[in-house]
Amino acid sequence: MTRTALIAPLTALAVLACTAGAAEAQSRNRSPITAALNLGTTGVGAEAQMALGPVFVLRAGIDTLGYDFDQSYSDVDYAGRFDFDTVSGAVDLHPFLNGWFVSGGVYVGERTIHLNGTPNAPVEIGGQTFTPQQVGTLSGRVKLSDTAPFVGVGYDDAFYRRGTWGFRGLVGVAWSRTPEVGLNAEGGTLSNDPAFRARLEQEARDIQEDAEDKAFFPIVQLGLTARF
């Protein structure tokens, strides 16, 4: 092979080597901070992430969620609304030095279920049956604790790719202490009757037992990340 024939491939190899080296250097010198938009069971959220190295990533986010649903407790049908407004902090561990991670952290903020029901037939409240006229309108609140630790696993390639845009997904569970339940009645003939109020308190305790499973909240998120 002549010297002229060798020049072209050697030049191409040199250009490729320089390009790869420059790209790798650029990746190393890029910001250790990313932003993310998420959608999932916690609602719509935004996060900031900071890499502490190739293994650990700190995350801080804010989420908001509100949706309506129907729920029955004892004989009463309630129209419910769930409100979830929280901030979160977490540490992600990437043990394989790639996008796969395990995560631990905490959600802090308001998590409340509001209940409203107007019986149109006799209902049992606190172990005793009452007519709709006696009950009036029932309103209740199921209050989850403001602090909920969570653990999860997921995938986030924000710090393991050269491009600006990345993908993240998270599956886990958050938990809190047993929900606190309050129940009130208005507009009924017995709304202010002490004996009826005692039955309402018993009904609230019964709802609290039924709502214990809501202390565990599934976390499922999908998101898009941007690294600058």
Backbone as a ProteinNet text record, in pm:
[ID]
protein_1_A
[PRIMARY]
MTRTALIAPLTALAVLACTAGAAEAQSRNRSPITAALNLGTTGVGAEAQMALGPVFVLRAGIDTLGYDFDQSYSDVDYAGRFDFDTVSGAVDLHPFLNGWFVSGGVYVGERTIHLNGTPNAPVEIGGQTFTPQQVGTLSGRVKLSDTAPFVGVGYDDAFYRRGTWGFRGLVGVAWSRTPEVGLNAEGGTLSNDPAFRARLEQEARDIQEDAEDKAFFPIVQLGLTARF
[TERTIARY]
86.1	0	88.9	58.2	140.3	116.5	211.2	197.4	70.9	38.6	-81.4	-207.3	-209.6	-328	-348.9	-238.8	-250.7	-299.3	-279	-308.6	-456.7	-544.9	-688.8	-742.8	-717.5	-771	-710.1	-580.9	-517.6	-576.3	-602.3	-663.4	-803.1	-880.5	-1015.7	-1013.2	-920	-908.4	-872.8	-784.4	-743.5	-860.7	-940.7	-1057.2	-1157.7	-1183.6	-1277.1	-1228.2	-1098.2	-1043	-1057.2	-1028.6	-1040.2	-1185.4	-1276.9	-1419.2	-1469.7	-1433.9	-1476.1	-1419.3	-1291.5	-1230.2	-1296.4	-1330.3	-1396.2	-1534.6	-1607.8	-1742.3	-1738.1	-1640.4	-1629	-1591.7	-1502.8	-1464.5	-1582.5	-1661.5	-1778.3	-1877.3	-1896.3	-1987.7	-1942.1	-1808	-1754.9	-1771.7	-1764	-1766.5	-1906.8	-2008	-2143.4	-2193.2	-2298.3	-2353.1	-2396.9	-2371.1	-2419.2	-2565	-2634.9	-2773.5	-2864.5	-2978.8	-3079.9	-3216.3	-3307.6	-3446.5	-3533.6	-3646.8	-3734.8	-3880.6	-3964.5	-4109.9	-4166.3	-4256	-4308.3	-4460.3	-4511.5	-4655.5	-4677.4	-4769.8	-4791.5	-4895.3	-4887.6	-4986.8	-4976.2	-4863.8	-4849	-4896.1	-4940	-4988.7	-4887	-4896.8	-4802.1	-4694.9	-4568.5	-4462.1	-4339.8	-4255	-4127.3	-4018.2	-3899.4	-3788	-3659.2	-3569	-3429.8	-3343.9	-3239.5	-3152	-3006.7	-2928	-2787	-2704.7	-2612	-2524.4	-2410.2	-2387.4	-2274.8	-2156.2	-2165.5	-2064	-2132.9	-2064.6	-2125.7	-2229.9	-2240.6	-2328	-2448.6	-2429	-2535.1	-2591.4	-2724.5	-2795.4	-2895.9	-2895.8	-2995.1	-3110	-3233.3	-3350.9	-3439.4	-3498	-3597.7	-3708.8	-3833.7	-3943	-4067.2	-4163.9	-4293.9	-4400	-4508.9	-4615	-4750.6	-4846.2	-4983.2	-5079.6	-5181.3	-5277.7	-5414.1	-5517.8	-5654.6	-5748.5	-5828.4	-5924.5	-6045.7	-6159.7	-6285.9	-6312.3	-6381.5	-6413.5	-6535.5	-6594.4	-6707.7	-6660.3	-6706.1	-6663.3	-6780.7	-6798	-6903.5	-6841.5	-6894.3	-6858	-6988.6	-6994.5	-7118.6	-7230.4	-7340.2	-7452.4	-7450.6	-7351	-7353.2	-7262.8	-7318.9	-7240.7	-7189.4	-7057.2	-6995	-6937.2	-6945.7	-6867.8	-6738	-6626.3	-6498.4	-6407.3	-6313	-6207.6	-6076.3	-5974.7	-5840.9	-5751.5	-5685.8	-5592.3	-5453.9	-5354.5	-5217.3	-5127.2	-5078	-4988.1	-4864.8	-4754.4	-4636.7	-4508.1	-4406.9	-4268.7	-4198.3	-4092.7	-4023.3	-3872.4	-3803	-3657.5	-3615.8	-3513.4	-3473	-3325.7	-3270.9	-3135.6	-3147.3	-3095	-3093.6	-2954.9	-2950.3	-2824.8	-2820.2	-2718.1	-2699.3	-2585.7	-2615.2	-2507.6	-2433.2	-2495.3	-2432.6	-2372	-2366.9	-2309.8	-2379.7	-2511.4	-2592.7	-2727.6	-2828.7	-2955.1	-3034	-3011.4	-3089.9	-3054.2	-3157.1	-3129.7	-3230.9	-3190.6	-3282.1	-3290.7	-3407.1	-3430.2	-3495.1	-3461.6	-3525.4	-3542.2	-3654.4	-3676.7	-3802.8	-3860.9	-3977.5	-4062.5	-4195.8	-4290.6	-4342.9	-4353.1	-4400.7	-4505.9	-4622.6	-4725.4	-4864.9	-4962.5	-5103.6	-5151.8	-5211.5	-5272.4	-5404	-5514.1	-5644.2	-5750.1	-5839.7	-5956.4	-6080.2	-6156.7	-6279.5	-6399.3	-6497	-6614.2	-6740.9	-6838.6	-6969.3	-7077.9	-7181.3	-7289.5	-7422.5	-7529.4	-7664.5	-7750.7	-7778	-7857.3	-7997.2	-8046.1	-8184.4	-8267.5	-8211.8	-8280.9	-8225.2	-8294.1	-8241.2	-8100.4	-8012	-7873.2	-7834.1	-7734	-7681.1	-7557.3	-7561.2	-7448.9	-7411.5	-7289.4	-7243.9	-7321.9	-7373.8	-7446.2	-7594.5	-7648.4	-7791.2	-7844.9	-7971.4	-8031.6	-8103.3	-8080.7	-8142.5	-8202.7	-8306.6	-8370.1	-8290.5	-8309.3	-8241.2	-8275	-8401	-8439.5	-8364.8	-8338.9	-8265.2	-8117.2	-8061.2	-7916.9	-7881.8	-7955.9	-7918.9	-7803.7	-7707.1	-7590.4	-7466.7	-7396.3	-7274.2	-7151.9	-7056	-6927.7	-6816.1	-6712.1	-6602.2	-6467.4	-6364.6	-6228.1	-6139.6	-6068.5	-5968.9	-5832.9	-5761.5	-5635.1	-5518.9	-5437	-5315	-5204.8	-5105.6	-4998.7	-4922.9	-4873.4	-4805.4	-4668.2	-4614.2	-4482.6	-4496.6	-4448.2	-4460.6	-4328.2	-4251.7	-4130	-4165.4	-4070.9	-4095.2	-3965.5	-3981.1	-3870.3	-3917.9	-3823	-3860.3	-3740.4	-3767.7	-3665.3	-3704.2	-3605.8	-3638.9	-3523.4	-3544.7	-3443.4	-3439.8	-3319.9	-3300.5	-3162.6	-3162.6	-3035.3	-2982.6	-3031.8	-2995.5	-2844.8	-2773.6	-2630	-2547	-2610.5	-2538.7	-2557.7	-2585.4	-2600.1	-2541.4	-2508	-2446.3	-2549.4	-2670.3	-2771.2	-2830.2	-2901.6	-2965.2	-3085.6	-3166.1	-3291.3	-3276.9	-3346.6	-3341.3	-3477.7	-3482.6	-3607	-3588.7	-3695.1	-3690.4	-3823.9	-3815.6	-3933.3	-3907.8	-4010.5	-3997	-4119.2	-4096.4	-4203.4	-4167.9	-4261.6	-4232.9	-4358.3	-4338.8	-4451.7	-4414.3	-4510.6	-4496.9	-4594	-4557.8	-4645.5	-4648.8	-4756.5	-4773.5	-4851.2	-4869.4	-4944.6	-5092.9	-5171.6	-5313.7	-5383.6	-5466.1	-5532.7	-5621.2	-5633.8	-5725.1	-5856.3	-5968.9	-6099.2	-6189.9	-6254.5	-6355	-6484.5	-6600.1	-6729.2	-6827.3	-6904.1	-6999.5	-7131.2	-7241.7	-7373.3	-7437.4	-7504.5	-7572	-7707.7	-7803.1	-7931.8	-8031.1	-7997.7	-8090.2	-8156.8	-8264.9	-8337.4	-8256.9	-8160.7	-8077.7	-7933.3	-7907.3	-7768.9	-7699.9	-7773.2	-7713.4	-7747.1	-7806.9	-7844.5	-7720.6	-7695.9	-7575.1	-7564.9	-7675.7	-7671.2	-7634.6	-7689	-7656.1	-7510.6	-7462.4	-7321.5	-7228.2	-7268.2	-7187.6	-7183.6	-7296.8	-7300.4	-7210.1	-7206.3	-7117.3	-6970.4	-6935.5	-6797.8	-6762.9	-6858.1	-6835.2	-6819.7	-6902	-6892.4	-6756.6	-6706.5	-6574.6	-6465.8	-6478.7	-6381.1	-6388.9	-6512.5	-6529	-6467.5	-6486.8	-6427.3	-6275.2	-6223.5	-6078.6	-6020.8	-6090.3	-6044	-6047.5	-6153.9	-6164.5	-6059.4	-6013.7	-5920.5	-5775	-5748.2	-5609.1	-5522.5	-5580.8	-5501.3	-5453.8	-5517.7	-5476.9	-5350.5	-5302.3	-5173.7	-5059.5	-5083.5	-4983.3	-5025.1	-4937.5	-4971.7	-4873.3	-4921.9	-4829.9	-4771.4	-4642.5	-4573.1	-4534.5	-4591.7	-4556.4	-4538.8	-4420.8	-4392.5	-4321.2	-4353.9	-4279.5	-4240.9	-4120.6	-4076.9	-3977.3	-3956.8	-3860.7	-3759.5	-3630.1	-3524.2	-3450.6	-3392.3	-3311.4	-3184.7	-3069.8	-2940.2	-2872.6	-2823.7	-2768.7	-2618.1
-119.6	0	123.5	222.3	341	436.6	530.8	628.8	711.6	745.3	825.6	751.5	620.1	541.8	533.4	545	537.7	667.6	778.3	908.1	923.3	881.6	901.6	828.2	694.6	626.9	675.3	708.6	758.8	893.1	977.2	1107.4	1090.3	996	971.1	921.4	830	779.7	890.4	978.8	1089	1182.3	1210.9	1297.9	1234.2	1101.5	1031.5	1032.1	1009.3	1007.3	1143.2	1248.6	1383.1	1416.7	1376.7	1402.8	1329.6	1199.4	1120.9	1178.7	1219	1276.5	1406.5	1489.6	1616.8	1594.6	1496.9	1467.5	1417	1328.1	1275.5	1385.1	1472.7	1582.8	1675.6	1699.8	1784	1722.1	1586.8	1518.5	1531.2	1517.7	1527.9	1668.3	1767.4	1905.2	1964.8	1888	1939.6	1954.7	2032.7	2062.9	1935.5	1925.4	1810.5	1825.5	1923.5	1950.3	1929.7	1864.5	1847.4	1891.8	1915.3	1943.4	1833.1	1806.4	1699.1	1738.5	1693	1703.9	1562.9	1541.1	1407.4	1405	1285.9	1262.1	1122.7	1111.4	980	984.3	888.4	878	992.1	1060.7	1177.5	1304.8	1293	1408.2	1459.3	1587.9	1656.2	1718.9	1700.1	1751.1	1796.5	1868.5	1914.3	1883.3	1850.7	1814.2	1879.2	1894.7	1929.2	1816.3	1778.8	1669.8	1718.1	1668.9	1703.7	1577.9	1550.7	1434.2	1466.3	1376.3	1390.1	1307.1	1247.8	1157.6	1057.8	951.4	853.6	763.6	767.8	673.4	741.9	855.8	918.2	1041.3	1052.5	1168	1216.2	1347.1	1407.9	1461.4	1442.9	1493.2	1573.2	1681.3	1758.8	1794.4	1777.5	1800.8	1855.7	1891.5	1938.1	1872.2	1825.4	1754.5	1806.3	1802.5	1838.8	1744.6	1700.3	1604.8	1631.9	1626.7	1637.3	1561.1	1472.9	1400.8	1361.7	1344.4	1308.8	1159.6	1101.7	959.2	934	816.4	773.3	667	677	583	553.6	427.6	388.3	341.5	392.3	346.9	312.1	191.3	141.8	149	215.5	226.2	355.8	439.8	574.4	581.9	638.4	663.5	807.1	822.1	953.7	992	1120.6	1177.7	1227.2	1173.9	1206.6	1285.5	1352.6	1422	1403.3	1365.2	1344.2	1459	1524.6	1634.7	1597.2	1610.4	1570.3	1685.5	1763.6	1876.4	1862.3	1819.6	1785.9	1835	1842.8	1855	1725.5	1691.4	1565.3	1584.8	1497.3	1491.2	1346.2	1312.9	1173.1	1163	1045.4	1009.3	886.2	895.4	782.9	720.3	589.3	514	436.3	465	396.6	294.5	173.4	78.1	24	26.7	-29.4	78.2	202.7	314.9	334.5	314.2	341.8	396.6	393.3	456	389.3	260.1	189.8	238.7	259.2	310.7	257.4	263.9	244.6	378.2	406.4	539.9	533.5	629.8	645.8	793.2	829.5	970.7	992.9	1110.7	1147	1247.7	1233.1	1332.9	1410.4	1541.8	1626.7	1721.9	1726.2	1819.1	1768.5	1837.3	1810.8	1693.1	1592	1477.6	1446.9	1488.4	1482.4	1427.8	1345.3	1297.1	1362.7	1434.6	1499.2	1414.6	1397.7	1314.8	1395.8	1378.6	1442.1	1345.6	1329.6	1238.9	1284	1270	1301.8	1177.6	1103.8	980	1008.5	916.7	926	806	729.4	614.5	595.6	521.7	497.8	437.5	486.9	441.2	407.2	320.4	283.3	366.1	436.3	520	484.2	440.3	402.8	290.3	198.8	84.2	106.1	222.2	249.6	308.8	276.9	321.5	455.1	545.9	678.3	707.3	792.4	832.1	946.8	969.5	1083.6	1216.7	1233.7	1358.7	1379.7	1271.3	1282.5	1312.2	1255.8	1268.1	1400.9	1440.1	1559.4	1528.7	1616.4	1600.5	1566.5	1462.7	1420.6	1475.4	1521.4	1564.2	1507.3	1461	1399.9	1434.4	1406.7	1431	1317.3	1256.8	1154.5	1218.6	1242.3	1317	1220.7	1211.3	1132.8	1217.2	1153.5	1226.8	1313	1427	1521.7	1473	1372.6	1319.4	1172.8	1138.1	1000.9	955.5	871	814.4	725.6	708	618.1	551.2	436.3	365.4	325.1	309.5	271.6	232.1	187.4	154.1	222	244.7	311.3	317.6	397.3	417.1	565.3	622.7	763.6	777.2	810.1	816	958.5	1051.6	1192.1	1215.4	1144.1	1165.9	1058.2	976.3	865.9	867.5	983.7	997.9	1132	1141.2	1263.8	1369.6	1327	1421.7	1503.9	1607.2	1695.1	1628.7	1558.8	1503.3	1359.1	1324.9	1189.2	1143.8	1019.7	958.1	907.8	918.3	862.3	796.4	688.1	619	571.8	570.8	532.9	454.4	344.9	264.6	241.1	267.8	247.9	262.2	286.7	302.4	402.9	488.7	579.5	534.2	555.3	511.2	615.8	611.8	704.9	636	706.4	647.4	638	571.1	551.9	686	698.9	827.5	872.3	1003.2	1061.9	1095.1	1057.5	1073.9	1160	1257.8	1338.9	1334.2	1331.9	1321.3	1417.5	1488	1586.4	1573.7	1620.3	1619.2	1756.2	1802.7	1931.9	1921.2	1999.8	2008.8	1900.7	1809.5	1703.8	1736.7	1668	1694.5	1652.8	1562.7	1517.4	1566.9	1661.5	1704.8	1750.5	1811.4	1863.3	1778.5	1663.8	1576.8	1505.5	1513	1451.4	1301.6	1230	1085.6	1056.8	1137.3	1120.1	1156.8	1260.3	1300.3	1187.9	1117.8	1005.2	895	872.9	773.8	817.7	946.9	997.6	971.1	989.8	963.8	816.3	728.9	585.8	554.4	616.6	595.2	641.4	753	801.7	701.1	637.8	535.7	414.9	379.9	267.9	301.1	424.5	466.4	464.8	504.9	505.6	365.9	265.9	127.9	85.5	125.6	90.4	162.1	278.4	359.7	330.3	230.3	202.2	168.5	104.9	69.2	191.4	305.5	427.5	487.6	428.7	472.3	434.6	339.4	300	354.8	433.3	500.7	458.4	400.6	358.3	478.9	472	576.8	522.9	578.2	544.3	676	697.2	822.5	793.7	873.5	878.9	1023.8	1045	1183	1204	1329.9	1372.7	1463.1	1437.3	1515.8	1598.5	1707.2	1793.2	1831.9	1805.1	1839.1	1944.1	2046.8	2161.4	2176.1
0	0	0	-84.1	-96.4	19	34.7	141.3	121.6	-3	-31.4	8.6	-13.2	21.6	171.6	247.7	393.4	455.6	384.6	444	476.8	384.9	403.6	525.5	541.1	659.6	789.6	786.9	909.3	949.3	851	878.8	937.2	878.4	927.9	1071.8	1103.1	1239.5	1336.7	1293.8	1379.8	1409.1	1304.7	1323	1417.6	1397.7	1486.1	1629.3	1649.8	1785.2	1852.7	1776.9	1833.5	1866.8	1776.4	1799.6	1922.5	1937	2052.7	2181.8	2176.1	2295	2335.3	2236.1	2265.7	2322.6	2266.1	2315.8	2458.1	2487.7	2624.3	2721.8	2681.1	2768.1	2793	2685.7	2700.8	2797.8	2788.3	2878.6	3022.6	3043.2	3178.8	3234.5	3146.7	3192.6	3195.6	3160.8	3162.2	3304.9	3319	3451.4	3522.9	3653.8	3730.3	3773.8	3717.9	3756.8	3636.9	3661	3557.2	3610.9	3518.8	3552.7	3494.8	3558.2	3512.2	3530.4	3437.4	3448.7	3461.5	3560.1	3588.4	3581.5	3553.5	3555.9	3613.5	3711.6	3771.8	3881.2	3972	4079.2	4178.9	4182.3	4268.7	4200	4075.5	4001.5	3901	3874.2	3785	3872.2	3833.3	3917.4	3840.4	3910.6	3855.7	3957.2	3907	3993.6	3947.2	4042.3	4014.2	4068.4	3993.2	4033.2	4029.9	4123.8	4127.2	4150.3	4059.1	4071.3	4166.3	4262.9	4355.1	4310.1	4193.3	4139.9	4049.9	4013.9	3923.8	3989.4	4123.8	4195	4258	4324.7	4402.9	4333.5	4338.7	4283.5	4387.4	4413.5	4501.3	4417	4467	4396.1	4491.1	4439.8	4513.6	4416.1	4459.6	4366.6	4434.3	4350.2	4396.2	4309.1	4371.2	4299.5	4344.3	4253.1	4287.4	4216.6	4289.8	4236.2	4298.5	4216.9	4267	4175.5	4231.4	4149	4233.2	4163.6	4227.7	4213.3	4311.5	4307.6	4395.1	4382.1	4465.2	4563.2	4686.8	4790.6	4882.7	4920.6	5013.4	5144.2	5255.6	5389.2	5461.7	5516.3	5578.2	5474.9	5507.6	5414	5333.9	5353.6	5296.4	5173.4	5065.1	4944	4948.3	4936.4	4942	4806	4775.8	4666.3	4729.2	4683.2	4745.6	4654.1	4715.2	4640.9	4713.6	4636.4	4692.1	4649.5	4745.3	4717.8	4770	4683.1	4714.3	4670.7	4764.7	4735	4823.4	4762.9	4842.9	4778.9	4862.9	4816.8	4856.5	4784.1	4812	4804	4874.7	4867.3	4866.8	4788.5	4776.4	4740.7	4768.8	4726	4637.1	4515.7	4423.1	4420	4428.2	4423.9	4291.7	4210.2	4081.3	4096.9	4145.5	4178.5	4057.1	3938.5	3819.1	3729.5	3782.1	3706.8	3573.1	3574.3	3456.5	3504.1	3417.7	3451.9	3562.4	3590.9	3692.9	3832.8	3916.2	4050.5	4151.8	4278.4	4390.9	4463.2	4522.6	4576.4	4713.5	4796	4926	4955.8	5016.7	5044.7	5123.6	5109.6	5187.7	5110.1	5123.3	5075.8	5196.1	5182.8	5291.5	5235.3	5300.3	5255.1	5282.7	5224.5	5249.2	5165.4	5233	5163.3	5233.8	5171.4	5236.9	5141.5	5195.2	5122	5182	5099.4	5144.5	5101.6	5192.4	5166.3	5188.5	5099	5114.2	5068.7	5152.1	5116.8	5174.1	5094.4	5138.4	5120.5	5227.4	5215.1	5160.4	5077	5028	5071.8	5165.1	5223	5363.8	5448.9	5583.6	5579.5	5665.2	5667.7	5811	5821.6	5952.8	5981.1	6092.7	6134.1	6275.8	6292.7	6425.8	6487.7	6403.3	6455.1	6474.7	6437.5	6452.8	6323.3	6290	6165	6184.7	6086.9	6089.4	5951.9	5951.8	5826	5762.7	5631.5	5567.1	5633.5	5679	5743	5874.6	5945.6	6071.6	6048.3	5940.5	5915.1	5850.2	5747.2	5671.5	5576.9	5570.4	5482.6	5565.4	5524.1	5593.1	5520.5	5595.7	5539	5625.1	5559.1	5633	5572.9	5649.8	5604.6	5653	5558.2	5590	5570.6	5678.8	5675.6	5689.5	5584	5591.5	5654.3	5712.5	5777.9	5678	5726.1	5637.7	5593	5660.8	5625.1	5586.9	5467.7	5418	5358.5	5428.3	5369.4	5250.1	5159	5046.3	5002.5	4937.2	4872.5	4733.7	4642.6	4507.7	4424.6	4303.8	4204.8	4074.7	3988.9	3864.1	3767.4	3664.2	3559.6	3524.8	3521.9	3487.8	3422.3	3292.7	3220.2	3204.1	3286.4	3270.3	3273.6	3360.8	3377.2	3308.1	3227.8	3164	3012.7	2957.2	2813.7	2770.5	2645.2	2594.6	2558.4	2520.4	2475.7	2589.4	2552.9	2651.1	2716.9	2636.7	2685.3	2731.3	2838	2891.5	2940.8	2985.9	3032	3173.5	3254.2	3389	3422.4	3500.1	3549	3691	3773.1	3913.8	3957.4	4030.3	4089.6	4235.6	4325.3	4466.3	4549.7	4679.3	4770.3	4879.1	4914.8	5028.7	5137	5261.3	5369.8	5480.4	5556.9	5667.6	5777.7	5886.9	5997.6	5961.2	6045.4	6020.8	6000.2	5895.2	5868.5	5984.3	5999.6	6097	6025.3	6086	6021.5	6108.8	6044.9	6112.1	6032	6100.2	6032.2	6098	6014.2	6064.8	5987.6	6049.2	5985.6	6002.9	5897.1	5899.6	5830.4	5878.5	5811.8	5847.3	5937.3	5978.4	6110	6138.8	6263.2	6386.6	6368.6	6480.8	6471.3	6382.7	6359.5	6486.7	6576.3	6700	6822.2	6801.1	6912.7	6966.8	7098.7	7155.7	7128.5	7135	7110.8	6964.7	6874.1	6732.5	6706.6	6773.6	6756.6	6802.7	6908	6955.2	6850.5	6779.9	6672.7	6557	6530.5	6425.7	6460.2	6586.7	6629.1	6612.6	6642.9	6623.9	6475.2	6392.5	6248	6195	6249.2	6207.8	6243.1	6359.5	6398.3	6304.8	6264.3	6170.9	6034.5	5987.9	5860.7	5870	5986.4	6004.8	5989.7	6043.7	6028	5881.2	5809.7	5667.8	5583.4	5630.4	5552.8	5583.8	5668	5705	5584.8	5480.6	5363.8	5286.3	5308.1	5238.6	5299.3	5410	5463.1	5369.7	5279	5179.7	5043.3	4983.6	4858.2	4749.7	4638.8	4532.5	4459.4	4434	4359.8	4222.7	4118.4	3980.3	3905.1	3849	3778.3	3646.3	3546.7	3421.6	3398	3348.4	3332	3219.9	3190.2	3088	3155.3	3133.9	3197.1	3093.2	3140.4	3054.2	3129.2	3066.5	3125	3039.3	3106.2	3030.8	3054.1
[MASK]
++++++++++++++++++++++++++++++++++++++++++++++++++++++++++++++++++++++++++++++++++++++++++++++++++++++++++++++++++++++++++++++++++++++++++++++++++++++++++++++++++++++++++++++++++++++++++++++++++++++++++++++++++++++++++++++++++++

